């Protein structure tokens, strides 16, 4: 992504902050996996959104109206020995030349320099409670400034959560962001098709997972957006199953929930299909019900409609279908009111999608469900999960878990399904699997 995109975001943030105030945000840190080995580094989404800076041990400061420069980046100094062992890093010069900082300082000097930047400011915007080290340091700096009150120096009088404005910004995707999300969706879609083509009884779940990751990497995306769910048979009734160790059985369904990440932007796709390439009659009936619910819910995605309408629509379709199939008994309206359907559909219809797979953004505004607007991206993922020990229903339904999930962009006049290239009708799935 071009630096102009990050610069535009910083400008928007500082317009909100206003002069005489200051905003501070820290990067993610490296995490130790075991002796001498760290987990792969992944930058904090909020920090990256504003800076594009993909290194640990950094802190960004935004001071609207500062004559010497409004955007200051504290980071690691360039170290030739570190570069030899771990690769290139920006250093102070790179922070300004390559990442658009107006000024840069060593991160080791932050305690000496930053308190002076806080002096005589009215408010401090920062992600309260997210970084305990920053919380502690900020309180120490403010205490130090207050001790100088007799010399006419004042400390900021208010601490304000940075997330409110920042997450509202992240909720609306720019053209550049949508381009990255489409790339993540395209790569993920091809991986799901590959998984369908390679699947057969006798394979282990992790072998199918390997096909997904192989496909992601072959297409240039090395990071998964979240741990892949590859759940055969009754494992699909565990919503966040990630063990992926069981053998796939003849006659079972396989639920795959997996997506790649493209430059910090996630895709999130779920498909459910028969291990042997052919749906049984019971599987067809339950699967078609979930698909009908998803298609009906997607039609409720357009500007001006409330977020929750898609969920309510899916609940109505699923509840009617469950009554027709005999899994629920009673009047549909009462079953919905009493939330009886939740024994088989216990989660919401979806979530915001972006830099985080469960992305930031309020779902309600002033206690009312949010109205959809262009640029928002969300998932639509109804499901049905019939526990293997559920004796209330006919044996033919037990142990089935089905979910169908797509990524949907709200456009000016409706919606665009970013993941539409992954087959999801019964005929399409059976055709592609049998052709393989």
N, C-alpha and C positions, 0 to 999 in steps of 0.2 A: 504494500500500500504506500502511496506517495506521501511524503512529509507534509505536503499542502493539506492533506486530510486531517492530520493530527494538529496542525497549526490552526485550522478552522475550528476544531473542537475546543482548543485552548482559548481561542478568542471568544467563543460562545460562553464558556465557563466563566471567564473573567468578567464578561459583561454582566453576568448574574451576580457574581461576588461583589463587584463594585469597588471603587477606590477607597483607600483607608482600611481595607481588610486584606486578609491573606488566606491562602489555601495550601495545605500540605498533604502529600500522599506518598507512601513508601512502596517500594517494590516488594515482590515476593523474595523469600530467602531460599537458599539451597537447603535440602533436607537430607540428613544422613540415612542411608539404607542399611548399611552395616560397615564394618571397619574399612576405612579408606575409600568407600564407595558411596556416592550420593544418588538419590532418585533423579531421573531426568528432570531438568529444570523446566518449569512452566511459569511464565510471568503472570503476575496478578492482572486480572482482566481490566479493572478500573485504571490501574497504572499504565498498562499498555495502551488502552484506549486514548489516553491523553498524551502519551509520549512516544509511542512506537519503540521504546527503549527496552531491549530484551536481555537485560543482564540483572543479576541479583545485586544486593547491597547498594541500592540507590534510593534517593529521595528527591521528589520534585516539589518545587515551591512556586506558587503563582502569586504575584503581587501587582495587581492592576495599577497602572500609572507610575510604576517605579522608573525613574529616569535612567538608571543604569541597565535596565532590562527587566521585563515583567516575568520571564520564565527562567528559573534557576534550577540547575540539575546538580545535585551532589552524587558523585559516583566514584568508582575505584580509579585510582591513577593507573596509567599504563605501566605494565610490568613485563619486561622482556622475558624474564624467567617463566612467569605464568603463561605468557603467550607461547613459549616453547612447549610447555607441558599440556596446556588446555586449549590453545588456539587464540585467535585475535579477539581483542576487546577494545572498546571505544576509547577509554581514557578521557581526560579532561578536554583535549583538543577535539576528539571525535564527538563528544557530547554537544559541542557548539557547531562544528562543521557538518556533521552527518545527521544530527538529531534535532537541530533547530533551537537548542537552548541559547538564550541571550547571554548567559554567564554559567560557569561551572566551577565547582570546588570539590576538593577531596572529601569523600564521605567520612573519613576519619576526623575531619575538622568541623563536622556539622555542629557539635556542641559549643564550639567557639564562635561560629559565624551566625548560625540561625537565630539565636536569642536576640541579636541586634536587629534582625529583620522583623521580629515580632514587636519591637518597641513602638509604642504609640499607635498601634493598630486597634481597630474597634472590635473586629470579630476574627476568629480563627475557624475556617472550614476544614474539617479533616474527618476521616472515617473512624469515628469514635468506637472504641471497644473491639476493633478488628486486629489491631497490632499492639500487643501489650507493651512492647518496648517503646513504641512511639508514644503511647498513652503516658507511660512513666516519664519519659524524657520531656514531653511537653509540659507536664505539671511541674517538673523541676525548673524548666526554663521560665515558666510564668511566675513561679515563686521568687526566682532570682530577680526578675524584672520588677516585681512589686516591692522588693527590698530597696529599690532605687527611687521610690516615689518622691523623696525629699529633694531630689535633683531635677524634678520636673518630668521624669520619664514615667509613662503610664503603661500598664499591661493591658492586653485585650480583655474586654469585659464580658465576652460571650464566646462560648464554644458551640459551633453549629455543625450538624452532621452533613458531610459532603455528599453522602450517597443520595440524598433526596433529589438534588438537581442533576447529579451525574447519571443516576440510573434512569431518570426521565429522558435524558439525552440519548442514552444507549437503547432505549426502547424503540426509537425511530431510526430505521436503517437508511443510510445514504446509498447512492448509486454504487459507490465503491464497495460498501459492505455487502450489498445484495449480490454483487458480482462474485465475491469470495464465497458467500453462502451457496450460490448456485454451483460453484465449482466443487465445494464439499458435497453437495447433494448429488451431483453427477457422478463423482468418484464413488460415493457410497452406494448409489443405485446400481452401478456396474458390479460392485462387490456382492450385493444381495442376489443379483442374477447369477453370478458365478456360484454362490452357495447353493442355490436351487439346482443348478446344473450338476454339481458335484455330489449332492446329497444322495445317500442310499443306505438301506438297512445294514447294520454291522459296523458302520463308522462310529467313532466317538465324537461327542459334542466338540471337544477341543480340536479335532481334525477339521471340522467345518469352520470353527473360529479361525483356524490357520489359513483357510481359503480366503476369508474376509480380509485378514491383515495382509496377506500376500497381495491381494488385489489393491488394497489401499496403497501399499508401498510401491507396487509396480507403476501406479499412476502418480507417484510423486508426493503422496501425503503420508508422512511417517507416524503422525500422532492420531490416536483414537480420541474421539470426543468424550468418551466415557467407557468403562469396562463393558465389553460386549456380552450380551445375554444370548446364549445359545442353549435353549431349553427344550429337550425332547420329552414327549409324553407328559406325565403328571408334573414334571419339573416346571412346566410352563404355568402352573398354578401358583408358583412362588414368584411374586411380581418382580423382584430384583435378584433373581437367581443368576449367579455368575461363577458357580463352581465349574460348569462346563466339562464334567468328567464322565458322564454316563454314556453307555452305548445306545445308539439309536435303534429302535425296534420296528420291525415290520408292523404296519397298521397304526403306528403312532403319528401324531402331528409334531412338527418342529417349529418352535417360535424363536425367531431371531430378532433381537433389538440391538442395532449396531449402527455407528456412524463415524465418519472420519472428521478430522479437524483441519481446516485450511487457513493458515495464518491467523490462528486463534479463533476462528469462526466454525461453529459446529453444524453438522447434519445429524438428524435423528430419525431413523427409519425402523419400522417394525413390520415384518411379514410373517405369516404363519402358513405352513404348507405341509402336505403329507410326506413322510419320510420316503415312501415307496413311489411317490409321484401320482397317486390316485386317491382322491377323497372317498371315504365311505359315505353311505347315505346320511348317517347321523352327523358326521363331520361336515358334510355339505350344508346341512340344514343350519347348524350352529354358525358355521363360517359365513354363510350368506346373510344371516341375521346381523352379524357384526359389520359386514361390508355395507349392508343397507343403512345401518346406523351411521357409519362413517360418511357415506356419500350424502346422506341427509344433513349431517352436521356441517360438512364443508360448504353446502349451499347457504348456510347462515353466516358465512364470512364475507362481510362487505362493510364499507364505511357507513357509520351511522347506526349500526346494530350493536347491541350490548354483547360483551364477551361471553356471558353465561348462556346466551340463546343457543349456541351450538351444543352445549352440554345438555340443556333441557330437551333439545330435539333428539339427541342420541338416547337419552334416558327413556323418552316416550316410545321410540322405535324399538328399543331393546325390551322394554317391559311388555309391550304388546306382543312381540315375537315370543317371549318366554311363556306368556300365557297360552298362545296358540300351540306351542310345542309341548305344553304340559309341565314345564319346570316351575311355573308359578300358577297359583290359583287365586281368583278373586277379581274384583273390579280394577281395571287398569289405573284409574284416577286415584283410588285409595292406595293401591300398591305403591304408586309414585309418591303420594303424600306421606305415607308411612315409611318410605325408603326401603321397602322390602327387597327391591332389586339389588341393594348393596351387598347382599350375600353372594352375588355373582358378578357384579360390576361395582367395585368399591373405590375406584379412583376417579379423579376428574377427567374431563375430555381431553385435556392437554395443558400446555404451558408455553410461556414465551421462549423463543429460541434466538440465540445470537452468539456472543463470545462464550457464554456458559450454556451448557445444554439445557439446564433449567435457568433461563436467563432472568435478568433483573427487570424490574418494572412492577408497578402496583396493578393489582387486578380489580381493585375497587377505588373509586374516588368519591370522597364525601359519603362513604358507606353505600354507594351505588355501584353496580357492576360497570366497569369501564366501557366506554363506547369505542368501537374499533375505528382506527384511522389508518390512512395509507402509510406504508413504511413499516408497520408492525409485522413481525413474523412469529407464527405460533405453530404448535403441533396439534393435529387432530387424531386422537388415538383411543377410540372406544375398545372395549374388550369384554370378554366373558370368561370366567374361571370357575369351573365346576370341580370342587375338591374330590379327590378319589374316594374319600370316606363319606361323601354326602348321600346318606340313605334316603333323603327326601325325594330324590329324583330317580328315574329309571336308570338302570345300570349302564345303558349304552352311552349316556352323557358323561359319566363320571371320569375324572382324570383328564379332562380336556381344558386346555388354556389357549385362548385365541385372542390376539390383539392385532390390529391393523393401524399403522401410523404413517402419516405423511406430514411434510413441512409445507406450510401455507403462508404465502405473502399476501398481505392486504394491499390491494391496488386502488387506484382512484375510482374505478367503477366496479370493483368486485374482488376477485382473488386470483392467485396463480399458484398452482400446486408445484412446488419446486422439485418434488420427488416422483412426479407422475410416470417416469419411465420404468419404474419397478412394477412388474405384473402383479395384479391383485384380484382379478376375477378368477373364478374356479377354472374356466376354460383356458385362460391365459397361462395359469400356473401349471396345469396338467400338460398343456401343449409343450411348454418350454422344458419341463422336466423329462417328459417322454422322448423329446427330440434329442436330449443329451444322452 
